[in-house]
Structures are given as structure tokens and as C-alpha cells.
Amino acid sequence: MIDGEFREVQDGEKVHQPAEELGVQFGCEDGVCGTCIVEVEEGAENFEPLTDKEKEMGLEPAQRLCCQAKIKSGEVKFRY
């Protein structure tokens, strides 16, 4: 969810497409540029663990790359 708008994501899927529909900008789409970093406001535990690329960028669980992050289950609210 961004700004009260929701998109559904299947469990185990990346949030790339729905995030893009909600206005998140993407550059490289490969976890290198950091353009799609979002701040997780609620539900960080509903994401899969940080990817190696997210760790290399020094991100914390409350910061995710939308091109890399996968949902486990449940809801996630983030801001861009």
C-alpha cells in the first residue's frame, strides 16, 4: 500500500510490478542503482529476508528495493 492505494501480490512474488503501478520509479531494475528504495511503515516481517543486493547497499529491514523484495504473506505498507 502507498498513499492508501493497494495492489495484490501473490505470496513469494516480487513487489516490482505493483510498486511500479503505484508510482515507484525504477532505474536499473537489478538492485544496483537504488532508485526504487522504499521505507516500510508496516509489515516488514511480511517480506522475505533482505537479498544479497539489498545487504550490499546497506539497507535495513525497514528499507527495501522494490525490484528485489519478495512478499512472504500478509500486508505491507510502504512509502516512496
N, C-alpha and C positions, 0 to 999 in steps of 0.2 A: 504494500500500500504506500502510495505517495500522495500527499495532499488530499486524502480522503478517497482516492481512486484505487480500486482493487483490480488485480489480474490474478487468474488462477494458474498455478504451476503444478504439474504432476510431481509427486514425490520422486526425488533422485534426479530431477532435471535442473539445468542451469536456469538462472533468472534473467538471462540476457534478453530474450525476445520480449517478455512482459515489461521489463525495465525500460527497454527502448520505446515501447508503446506509451509509457508513462513519462517520457521526456528525457531519460538519461542519455547523455551523449557518449558515443564510443569513438575511439581513435583506432588503435591497432587491433583491438578485439582479441588479443593474445596474451594479456596480462603483463604488458611491458610498459605502456605509456601512463597508466593511472588515471586516464580521463574519466573512467566510469566508477570511481570510488564513491561509495555512499556511506552514510552514517546510519547504523542500525539503531533505531529508537526502541523497538520492542521485538522480542522473538529471536534474539541472536542464537539461542540454543536450538532453534529450528533449522539452522543452516548446518550443512556438513562442515567438518573442521576446515580451517584455513588451508588453501592449496599451497604448494611449494612457492609458486609465483607470488602469492599474497604475502607469505612469510618473508620472501626476499625483499619485498617492498617495505617491510617493517610494519605491516598492518596488524592491528589488534582485532579480536573477535567482533568488536563493535564497528569495525571498518571493513568493508568488503568490496571486491571488484565484481561488478555485475557480469563481466564476461567470464568469470571463473567460478563464482559462488553457486553452489547447488543447495536446493532446499531438501531437508530431510522429510519434514512433515509439519503441519500446522501453519500458523500465520506469521508473517514478518512485516514489520512497519519500518521503512527507512526514509531518509531524506537525502536529497541530492543537492 
